Amino acid sequence: MAIVWKGVFPALTTKFTAKDELDLSLFEKNLRFQIASGVDGIILGGSLGEASVLTYAEKERLVKFAIEKVDGAVPVVLNIAESATREALRLAADARTWGADGLMLLPPMRYAADDRETVTYFKTVADSTDLPIMIYNNPVDYKTMVTLDMFEELIECSNIEAVKESTRDVTNVTRMINRFGARLKILCGVDTLAMEEMLLGADGWVAGLVCAFPAETVAIYRLAKAGRIEEALAIYRWFMPVLELDIVPKLVQYIKLAEVQTGIGSEYVRAPRLALVGKERDRVLGIIGDCVASRPSLPDYLSILPEKNFV
């Protein structure tokens, strides 16, 4: 089943218990809030999902559990962030067996591959599966820039359909559209640039703070795409202090703390990450608390129907 890469795709956090085990009941609670708020797909095991510390068995369990609970309402996308091509191939094959609807694909981890190696890696994985793929282009955090020339080679693979645009250069949206037209769907991957990129033509938003504020995130997207710019902008401006928690090294801890404050998460992270303490925790709580206290009333954004993300 193909995916229409449009709308809001939460990069979900992975919920843990105090005993460092998967907290599937809390994950389900958050997931139900996301779907009720109108998200258009979900992404599992991304950076925000603490992919680097999840075991293979935990990834399998998360995917199968999410698919069961989503029950066809939205597509389920699994992130692949492996160091070895053979491990990426294994995960891509298993993701299909587990029932995932698509893949998000990062460049090779740990080794800084050059352009030829990166393209070969992406194409090798893409050629091994019929699942639709979104390339994650994040040179700031992962030190690999997927250039327009590299995308020119990648679109030879028909199932490479989208890009998570996290270069932090909003003009890259225009460059991509000028070069490739509608061949590649563009989803903003940086919360603090989401509305700007949508107004430039981005098709969707792979969001972080949606994990704590799903309704507000979806409202911004739908209002902006419906041309109700002033309404979307008012919510976006209110949201910005919290959205900035998405672009720091401790985004996992910060966003999980936000989930606690909105009642749909916990602070538990997996070591070597540690939960926030002291002045840092107080500072972040202050930012989140101010936003929660001034949470805006939303228009009936759910009546603005998005295109269905399955075809």
C-alpha positions as CSV (number, residue, x, y, z in Angstrom):
1,M,0.0,0.0,0.0
2,A,1.6,3.3,-1.1
3,I,1.8,6.4,1.0
4,V,0.9,9.9,0.1
5,W,3.6,11.9,1.9
6,K,1.5,14.8,3.0
7,G,0.4,16.2,6.4
8,V,1.8,15.8,9.9
9,F,3.9,12.7,10.7
10,P,5.0,12.6,14.4
11,A,8.4,11.3,15.1
12,L,7.2,9.5,18.1
13,T,9.2,9.2,21.3
14,T,9.7,5.7,22.7
15,K,8.1,5.2,26.1
16,F,10.1,3.4,28.8
17,T,9.2,2.3,32.3
18,A,11.2,3.0,35.5
19,K,12.8,-0.5,34.9
20,D,14.0,0.6,31.4
21,E,11.5,-1.6,29.5
22,L,9.1,-0.6,26.8
23,D,6.0,1.1,28.2
24,L,3.5,0.1,25.6
25,S,0.5,1.2,27.6
26,L,1.8,4.8,27.7
27,F,2.9,4.6,24.1
28,E,-0.7,3.6,23.2
29,K,-2.1,6.5,25.2
30,N,0.1,9.0,23.3
31,L,-0.7,7.2,20.0
32,R,-4.4,7.5,20.5
33,F,-4.0,11.3,21.2
34,Q,-2.1,11.7,18.0
35,I,-4.7,9.9,15.8
36,A,-7.6,11.7,17.5
37,S,-5.8,15.0,16.8
38,G,-5.7,14.2,13.1
39,V,-2.1,13.3,12.4
40,D,-1.5,11.8,8.9
41,G,1.1,9.1,9.7
42,I,3.5,8.0,12.4
43,I,7.3,7.4,12.4
44,L,8.9,4.9,14.8
45,G,12.5,4.6,15.9
46,G,13.7,8.0,14.8
47,S,16.2,10.2,16.5
48,L,13.5,11.3,18.9
49,G,12.5,7.7,19.3
50,E,16.0,6.9,20.7
51,A,16.7,4.6,17.8
52,S,20.4,4.2,18.7
53,V,19.6,2.5,22.0
54,L,16.7,0.3,20.9
55,T,17.3,-3.4,20.5
56,Y,16.2,-5.2,17.3
57,A,13.6,-7.0,19.3
58,E,12.2,-3.8,20.7
59,K,11.9,-2.3,17.2
60,E,10.0,-5.3,16.1
61,R,7.7,-5.1,19.1
62,L,7.1,-1.4,18.6
63,V,6.2,-1.8,14.9
64,K,3.9,-4.7,15.4
65,F,2.2,-3.0,18.4
66,A,1.7,0.3,16.6
67,I,0.3,-1.4,13.5
68,E,-2.2,-3.3,15.7
69,K,-3.3,-0.2,17.5
70,V,-3.4,2.1,14.5
71,D,-5.6,-0.5,12.7
72,G,-5.2,1.1,9.3
73,A,-6.0,4.6,10.4
74,V,-2.7,6.1,9.3
75,P,0.6,4.8,7.7
76,V,3.3,3.4,10.0
77,V,6.8,4.3,9.0
78,L,9.9,2.8,10.5
79,N,13.2,4.7,10.6
80,I,16.4,2.9,9.5
81,A,19.6,4.3,11.1
82,E,22.2,1.6,10.8
83,S,26.0,1.6,10.5
84,A,26.3,-1.4,8.1
85,T,24.5,-1.8,4.8
86,R,23.7,-5.4,5.5
87,E,22.0,-4.4,8.8
88,A,19.9,-1.8,6.9
89,L,18.9,-4.4,4.4
90,R,17.9,-6.8,7.1
91,L,15.8,-4.2,8.9
92,A,14.1,-3.1,5.6
93,A,13.2,-6.7,4.9
94,D,11.9,-7.3,8.4
95,A,10.0,-4.0,8.5
96,R,8.0,-5.2,5.5
97,T,7.4,-8.6,7.1
98,W,6.2,-6.9,10.3
99,G,3.7,-4.8,8.3
100,A,5.3,-1.4,8.2
101,D,3.9,0.8,5.4
102,G,7.1,2.7,4.6
103,L,10.7,3.6,5.7
104,M,12.6,6.7,6.6
105,L,16.2,6.2,5.7
106,L,19.2,8.0,7.3
107,P,22.7,7.9,5.8
108,P,25.1,5.4,7.2
109,M,25.8,6.0,10.9
110,R,29.2,6.5,12.5
111,Y,31.1,6.4,9.1
112,A,31.0,9.7,7.2
113,A,30.3,8.3,3.8
114,D,31.2,10.4,0.7
115,D,28.6,11.2,-2.0
116,R,29.1,8.1,-4.0
117,E,29.0,5.8,-0.9
118,T,25.9,7.6,0.4
119,V,24.0,7.3,-2.9
120,T,25.0,3.6,-3.2
121,Y,23.8,2.9,0.3
122,F,20.4,4.5,-0.3
123,K,19.9,2.9,-3.6
124,T,21.0,-0.6,-2.3
125,V,18.4,-0.4,0.4
126,A,15.7,1.0,-1.9
127,D,16.3,-1.7,-4.5
128,S,15.9,-4.4,-1.9
129,T,12.3,-3.5,-1.0
130,D,9.1,-2.3,-2.5
131,L,8.2,-0.2,0.5
132,P,8.1,3.6,-0.1
133,I,11.0,5.5,1.3
134,M,11.6,9.0,2.7
135,I,15.3,10.1,2.7
136,Y,16.3,12.0,5.9
137,N,18.5,14.9,4.9
138,N,20.0,16.3,8.1
139,P,23.6,17.5,7.6
140,V,23.6,19.5,10.8
141,D,23.2,16.5,13.1
142,Y,24.4,13.7,10.9
143,K,27.2,15.4,8.9
144,T,26.0,14.1,5.5
145,M,24.4,16.5,3.0
146,V,22.3,14.9,0.4
147,T,22.7,17.3,-2.5
148,L,20.4,18.0,-5.4
149,D,22.8,16.1,-7.7
150,M,22.7,13.1,-5.3
151,F,18.9,13.2,-5.4
152,E,19.1,13.2,-9.2
153,E,20.6,9.8,-8.9
154,L,18.3,8.6,-6.1
155,I,15.1,9.3,-8.0
156,E,16.1,6.5,-10.4
157,C,14.6,4.3,-7.6
158,S,10.9,4.7,-8.0
159,N,10.2,3.9,-4.3
160,I,12.3,6.8,-3.1
161,E,9.4,9.2,-2.9
162,A,10.0,11.8,-0.3
163,V,12.6,13.8,1.7
164,K,12.6,14.9,5.3
165,E,14.1,18.3,4.8
166,S,16.3,19.1,7.8
167,T,19.1,21.1,6.2
168,R,17.8,24.2,8.1
169,D,18.0,26.2,4.8
170,V,14.4,27.0,3.9
171,T,15.6,28.0,0.4
172,N,16.3,24.3,-0.2
173,V,12.6,23.7,-0.5
174,T,12.5,26.0,-3.5
175,R,15.6,24.4,-5.0
176,M,14.1,20.9,-4.7
177,I,10.8,22.0,-6.3
178,N,12.6,23.9,-9.1
179,R,14.8,20.8,-9.8
180,F,12.3,17.9,-9.3
181,G,8.8,19.4,-9.4
182,A,6.4,17.1,-7.7
183,R,8.7,14.0,-8.1
184,L,9.8,14.2,-4.5
185,K,7.4,15.1,-1.7
186,I,9.1,17.5,0.8
187,L,8.3,17.2,4.6
188,C,9.9,19.8,6.9
189,G,11.9,18.1,9.6
190,V,12.7,21.1,11.7
191,D,9.9,22.3,14.0
192,T,11.0,26.0,14.0
193,L,10.9,26.2,10.2
194,A,7.7,24.3,9.6
195,M,5.3,27.0,8.7
196,E,7.9,28.8,6.6
197,E,8.6,25.7,4.6
198,M,4.9,24.9,4.2
199,L,4.3,28.3,2.7
200,L,7.2,27.7,0.3
201,G,5.6,24.5,-0.9
202,A,6.6,21.7,1.5
203,D,4.0,18.9,1.5
204,G,4.2,18.0,5.1
205,W,5.8,18.2,8.5
206,V,7.8,15.5,10.4
207,A,7.2,17.0,13.8
208,G,8.8,16.6,17.2
209,L,6.7,18.7,19.6
210,V,3.6,17.2,18.2
211,C,4.4,14.4,20.6
212,A,3.2,16.7,23.4
213,F,0.9,19.1,21.4
214,P,-0.7,17.1,18.6
215,A,-3.8,19.3,18.1
216,E,-1.9,22.5,17.8
217,T,0.6,21.0,15.4
218,V,-2.1,19.6,13.1
219,A,-4.1,22.8,13.3
220,I,-1.1,24.8,12.1
221,Y,-0.6,22.5,9.1
222,R,-4.2,22.3,8.0
223,L,-4.9,26.1,8.5
224,A,-1.7,27.0,6.6
225,K,-2.5,24.6,3.7
226,A,-6.1,26.0,3.6
227,G,-4.8,29.5,3.2
228,R,-5.9,30.6,6.6
229,I,-2.5,32.1,7.3
230,E,-3.3,34.5,10.0
231,E,-5.0,31.8,12.1
232,A,-2.1,29.4,11.6
233,L,0.5,32.1,12.3
234,A,-1.1,33.1,15.6
235,I,-0.8,29.5,16.8
236,Y,2.7,29.1,15.4
237,R,3.9,32.2,17.2
238,W,2.5,31.0,20.5
239,F,4.2,27.6,19.9
240,M,7.6,28.9,18.9
241,P,9.3,28.9,22.4
242,V,8.4,25.3,22.8
243,L,9.3,24.4,19.2
244,E,12.8,25.5,19.9
245,L,13.2,22.6,22.2
246,D,13.3,20.4,19.0
247,I,16.7,21.9,17.8
248,V,19.0,21.1,20.8
249,P,21.1,18.1,21.7
250,K,18.7,17.1,24.5
251,L,15.6,17.3,22.4
252,V,14.6,13.8,23.6
253,Q,14.6,14.8,27.3
254,Y,13.0,18.2,26.6
255,I,10.2,16.8,24.5
256,K,9.5,14.0,26.9
257,L,9.3,16.5,29.7
258,A,6.7,18.4,27.5
259,E,4.8,15.2,27.1
260,V,4.6,14.9,30.9
261,Q,3.2,18.4,31.2
262,T,0.4,17.6,28.7
263,G,-0.4,14.3,30.3
264,I,0.7,11.9,27.5
265,G,4.2,10.8,28.4
266,S,6.9,10.2,31.0
267,E,10.4,11.5,31.6
268,Y,12.1,8.1,31.4
269,V,14.9,8.0,28.9
270,R,17.5,5.3,28.2
271,A,21.1,5.7,29.3
272,P,23.4,7.2,28.5
273,R,20.7,9.9,28.4
274,L,19.6,11.0,31.8
275,A,16.4,12.8,32.9
276,L,16.8,16.5,33.5
277,V,17.6,17.9,36.9
278,G,18.2,21.2,38.7
279,K,18.2,24.5,37.0
280,E,18.1,23.0,33.5
281,R,14.9,21.2,34.3
282,D,13.4,24.2,35.9
283,R,14.3,26.4,32.9
284,V,12.7,23.9,30.4
285,L,9.6,23.5,32.7
286,G,9.2,27.2,32.7
287,I,9.2,27.4,28.9
288,I,6.7,24.5,28.7
289,G,4.6,25.8,31.5
290,D,4.2,29.2,29.9
291,C,2.9,27.6,26.7
292,V,0.5,25.3,28.6
293,A,-0.9,28.2,30.6
294,S,-1.5,30.3,27.5
295,R,-2.7,27.4,25.3
296,P,-4.9,28.9,22.5
297,S,-8.4,27.9,21.6
298,L,-8.3,26.2,18.3
299,P,-10.7,26.6,15.4
300,D,-12.5,23.5,14.0
301,Y,-9.3,22.5,12.2
302,L,-10.4,18.8,11.9
303,S,-13.2,19.9,9.5
304,I,-10.4,20.9,7.1
305,L,-9.9,17.5,5.5
306,P,-6.5,16.5,4.3
307,E,-5.9,14.2,1.4
308,K,-5.9,10.6,2.6
309,N,-2.4,9.3,3.0
310,F,-3.0,5.9,1.5
311,V,-3.6,5.2,-2.1
